Amino acid sequence: MKLRVCMSVLGVLVCGASVGMFRTAALGVDPFQSLMSGLNAVIPISFGTLYILVNGVLLVFSLVFDRHKIGLATVINLTLLGYAAEYSQKCFTFLLPDLPFPARLLLLLVALVVMCMGSALYFNADLGVSTYDAVALVISERQRKARFKVCRILSDLCCVALGTALCRLSGMGWGEIAGVVGIGTVATAFCMGPLINFFSRRFPLSRE
């Protein structure tokens, strides 16, 4: 159990650091973070605090419809990831100011690998899923004809659309929006599944 908790905490912190890298690279973030970035553009409070508030709403949804998806790791994710992302972005922005495009692209690739490593640690701990993952799981299980993959794709598309709309509403230009919804968003959509599976087989408590 101690190992599982440590894996959950480390996985969330690593994922938070990767979100900071994605945001510093400014070439696009994963779908849920694109929604969070859009919300943060129109609600100018601490990103960590906003992350807790949004995920608190999603947590209520999961508790109402299927609380079995919620565990200790869910709470760890809810309370830590937003602040880890916020402070890691500040650190990377300070350490790596005014990056040229090739360096930003390299940082994006590193962020993708780091996020998948963190996600594999978090998933292998098997102490619950994030509130965002829980929403797609609950919908797919309650709608028996709907597959999880389909529900997840639809939820990701909704996040990207809402994130883009909120960024425009806040007055962002399309150039700035490309830093939120861009090649990084596409890369996470296609590469995260295979990479998480790759790292999962190499961490403790692997289910395979």
ZISULLIN-V246016 format. One record per residue. RES is the residue in three letters. SS is DSSP state (H for helix, E for strand, L for the rest). PHI is phi as a letter, one per 30 degrees, with the letter a starting at -180 (999 if undefined). PSI is psi in radians with two decimals (NA if undefined). Layout:
<<RES | SS | PHI | PSI> <RES | SS | PHI | PSI>>
This chain:
<<MET | L | 999 | -0.69> <LYS | H | d | -0.71> <LEU | H | d | -0.72> <ARG | H | d | -0.75> <VAL | H | d | -0.76> <CYS | H | d | -0.71> <MET | H | d | -0.69> <SER | H | d | -0.85> <VAL | H | d | -0.83> <LEU | H | d | -0.74> <GLY | H | d | -0.75> <VAL | H | d | -0.75> <LEU | H | d | -0.70> <VAL | H | d | -0.74> <CYS | H | d | -0.70> <GLY | H | d | -0.74> <ALA | H | d | -0.66> <SER | H | d | -0.63> <VAL | H | d | -0.70> <GLY | H | d | -0.68> <MET | H | d | -0.80> <PHE | H | e | -0.82> <ARG | H | d | -0.59> <THR | H | d | -0.67> <ALA | H | d | -0.51> <ALA | L | h | 0.78> <LEU | L | b | 0.31> <GLY | L | j | 2.49> <VAL | L | c | 3.05> <ASP | L | d | 2.82> <PRO | H | e | -0.81> <PHE | H | d | -0.68> <GLN | H | d | -0.44> <SER | H | d | -0.68> <LEU | H | d | -0.77> <MET | H | d | -0.68> <SER | H | d | -0.71> <GLY | H | d | -0.77> <LEU | H | d | -0.72> <ASN | H | d | -0.47> <ALA | H | d | -0.56> <VAL | H | c | -0.27> <ILE | L | b | 1.54> <PRO | L | d | 1.18> <ILE | L | c | 3.08> <SER | L | e | 2.33> <PHE | H | d | -0.69> <GLY | H | d | -0.73> <THR | H | d | -0.75> <LEU | H | d | -0.68> <TYR | H | d | -0.75> <ILE | H | d | -0.74> <LEU | H | d | -0.81> <VAL | H | d | -0.79> <ASN | H | d | -0.42> <GLY | H | d | -0.70> <VAL | H | d | -0.77> <LEU | H | d | -0.57> <LEU | H | d | -0.72> <VAL | H | d | -0.75> <PHE | H | e | -0.82> <SER | H | d | -0.67> <LEU | H | d | -0.59> <VAL | H | d | -0.75> <PHE | H | c | -0.54> <ASP | L | a | 1.56> <ARG | H | d | -0.15> <HIS | H | d | -0.32> <LYS | H | d | -0.23> <ILE | L | c | 2.35> <GLY | L | b | -2.97> <LEU | H | e | -0.70> <ALA | H | d | -0.51> <THR | H | d | -0.78> <VAL | H | d | -0.70> <ILE | H | d | -0.79> <ASN | H | d | -0.81> <LEU | H | d | -0.71> <THR | H | d | -0.45> <LEU | H | c | -0.66> <LEU | H | d | -0.75> <GLY | H | d | -0.79> <TYR | H | d | -0.63> <ALA | H | d | -0.72> <ALA | H | d | -0.77> <GLU | H | d | -0.85> <TYR | H | d | -0.53> <SER | H | d | -0.65> <GLN | H | d | -0.74> <LYS | H | d | -0.71> <CYS | H | d | -0.81> <PHE | H | d | -0.65> <THR | H | d | -0.65> <PHE | H | d | -0.75> <LEU | H | d | -0.51> <LEU | L | b | 1.14> <PRO | L | d | 2.59> <ASP | L | h | 0.96> <LEU | L | d | 2.40> <PRO | L | d | 2.88> <PHE | H | e | -0.79> <PRO | H | e | -0.68> <ALA | H | d | -0.64> <ARG | H | d | -0.69> <LEU | H | d | -0.72> <LEU | H | d | -0.75> <LEU | H | d | -0.65> <LEU | H | d | -0.78> <LEU | H | d | -0.72> <VAL | H | d | -0.73> <ALA | H | d | -0.71> <LEU | H | d | -0.80> <VAL | H | d | -0.77> <VAL | H | d | -0.74> <MET | H | d | -0.71> <CYS | H | d | -0.63> <MET | H | d | -0.81> <GLY | H | d | -0.73> <SER | H | d | -0.69> <ALA | H | d | -0.74> <LEU | H | d | -0.81> <TYR | H | d | -0.81> <PHE | H | d | -0.72> <ASN | H | d | -0.43> <ALA | H | d | -0.49> <ASP | L | h | 0.84> <LEU | L | c | 0.43> <GLY | L | j | 2.85> <VAL | L | c | 2.90> <SER | L | d | 2.77> <THR | H | d | -0.60> <TYR | H | d | -0.77> <ASP | H | d | -0.66> <ALA | H | d | -0.63> <VAL | H | d | -0.87> <ALA | H | d | -0.66> <LEU | H | d | -0.79> <VAL | H | d | -0.80> <ILE | H | d | -0.75> <SER | H | d | -0.60> <GLU | H | d | -0.55> <ARG | H | d | -0.54> <GLN | L | c | 1.60> <ARG | L | d | -0.41> <LYS | L | d | -0.14> <ALA | L | c | 2.23> <ARG | L | d | 2.65> <PHE | H | e | -0.73> <LYS | H | e | -0.73> <VAL | H | d | -0.79> <CYS | H | d | -0.68> <ARG | H | d | -0.73> <ILE | H | d | -0.77> <LEU | H | d | -0.73> <SER | H | d | -0.66> <ASP | H | d | -0.75> <LEU | H | d | -0.69> <CYS | H | d | -0.73> <CYS | H | d | -0.76> <VAL | H | d | -0.75> <ALA | H | d | -0.81> <LEU | H | d | -0.73> <GLY | H | d | -0.76> <THR | H | d | -0.78> <ALA | H | d | -0.72> <LEU | H | d | -0.66> <CYS | H | d | -0.75> <ARG | H | d | -0.70> <LEU | H | d | -0.57> <SER | L | d | -0.14> <GLY | L | j | 0.11> <MET | L | d | 2.52> <GLY | L | d | 2.95> <TRP | H | d | -0.52> <GLY | H | d | -0.75> <GLU | H | d | -0.68> <ILE | H | d | -0.55> <ALA | L | d | -0.37> <GLY | L | d | -0.26> <VAL | L | c | -0.83> <VAL | L | c | 1.72> <GLY | L | a | -2.60> <ILE | H | d | -0.48> <GLY | H | d | -0.62> <THR | H | d | -0.75> <VAL | H | d | -0.72> <ALA | H | d | -0.74> <THR | H | d | -0.64> <ALA | H | d | -0.69> <PHE | H | c | -0.48> <CYS | H | c | -0.38> <MET | H | d | -0.75> <GLY | H | e | -0.98> <PRO | H | d | -0.68> <LEU | H | d | -0.70> <ILE | H | d | -0.70> <ASN | H | d | -0.69> <PHE | H | d | -0.86> <PHE | H | d | -0.54> <SER | H | d | -0.60> <ARG | L | d | -0.16> <ARG | L | c | 0.04> <PHE | L | c | 2.83> <PRO | L | d | 2.69> <LEU | L | i | 0.37> <SER | L | e | 2.40> <ARG | L | d | -0.07> <GLU | L | c | NA>>
